[in-house]
Amino acid sequence: MSPNNKLQPVRGTHDILPEEAARRRYLEDAMAHVCAMYGYGEIRTPIFEFTDVFHRTLGDTSDVVTKETYTFNDRGNESLTLRPEFTAAVVRAFISNALQEKLPFKAFYCGPAFRYERPQKGRLRQFHQFGAECLGLAEPVADIEMIALADHMLSKLGLREYVTLELNSLGDTQSRNTYRTALVEYFNDHRTALSADSLVRLEKNPLRILDSKDPADRALIADAPDAKAYFTRYAEDFFGTVTSSLESLEIPYTLNSRLVRGLDYYSHTVFEFTTNALGAQGTVLAGGRYDGLVAMMGGADVPGVGFAAGIERLLALTEAMIQESPGFKPAAVPLVVIPVDDAQETEALRLTQELRRHFPVELVTRGNMSKKMKRAARHNPNVVLLVGENEVQNGTVTVKHMQDGSQHNIARSELAAHIAAVKN
């Protein structure tokens, strides 16, 4: 830089001054508070990792790896990369800290990430993300909770009416492999019309073609096979549980069959909250299930699901709405909701979501009642709420007070007031 030039921030970065910092603090505190209501604790990983953590997990055909990572050798000649995203870093921390004995592992994060791409509104080279990850639950209830958590966060920020939840499923591994074969056959018949980037993807990762923004590719993608035509029965049932549960929770969604994740460790549910208010940068939050990632990184076969939201894009939506930070109060000891049998799981999920408007709540669903109560005890709750067949029929909930073991059958309409009195 010439000494005659005024000092400026590096292109693609900017200074966060007090007024903007206050708006960011409001967003971060509000979202952290909602995460705590769902039993998620905060995790902070280093801003740089060994390069392999990101290059291996993001795939050698992704734009992030081929064009966008900030990679350098340090003075010890180790190849390091500034984190371009958080999920791989969180999984690395999960493995290296031997957290597989504490499943499910539920954590949220917030911080800067780095990608060398063309700066534009809502997209910087140093940007900031808020996200959440749940490791250790293979059942669709984890996908449902993750979407409900994201929906709750956006509602807390007053943004829900300005975004649309787009939803799709990639199916299980068998479904995905069959679909991949069908895509290769289809796009091979149209090789001469594919862009250069998509020809590379066709050989290495054909699902990534569905992400292409090239106009010629988009025309072909419109007539490409639909993944659902290749679903196994298990994949159909899994996604059916997700969609029916979202409907039960009154969380609106739109199906988007072209919403995909190109990496092999993704499966089943993928989702995005999008808006028309930000031009080309329409995705404000995106997530999905990544059951193969932990094993791919050298850990055990541990399933996972998560999402990430762009702080800068959320700020753009909330700029006129946020005045000052209300401060953040940590959540109290959670309640625990337990369905007595699988038949009551949907009703227990609905009750959990109702109560999370007021209290931190954990939902425990796996195993027999003895195992469920043992898992509930890990949270050291004052109160456990039992939902059985009689409770569903009578519109009640059995409230078990853990300190003295007493139980009371309380009407659903009186439950929130009863719990508030107990917790006070």
Buried (B, 14 or more C-beta within 10 A) or exposed (E): EEEEEEEEEEEBBBEEEEEEEBBBBBBBBBBBBBBBBBBBEEBEBEBBBEBEBBBBBBBEBBBBBBEBBBBEEEEEEEEBBBBBBBBBBBBBBBBEEEBBEEBBBBBBBBBBBBBBBEBEEBBBBBBBBBBBBBBBBBEBBBBBBBBBBBBBBBBBBEBBEBBBBBBBBBBBBEBBEBBBEBBBEBBEEBEEEBBEBBEBBBEEBBBBBBBBEBEEBEEBBEEBBEBBEBBBEEBBEBBEBBBEBBEBBEBEBEEBBBBBBBBBBBBBBBBBBBBEBBEEBBBBBBBBBBBBBBBBBEBEEBBBBBBBBBBBBBBBBBEEEBEEBEEBEEBEBBBBBBBBEEEBBBBBBBBBBBBBEEBBBBBBBEEEEEEBBEBBEEBEBBBBBBBBEEBBEEEBBBBBBBEEEEEEEBEBEEBBEBBEEBEE
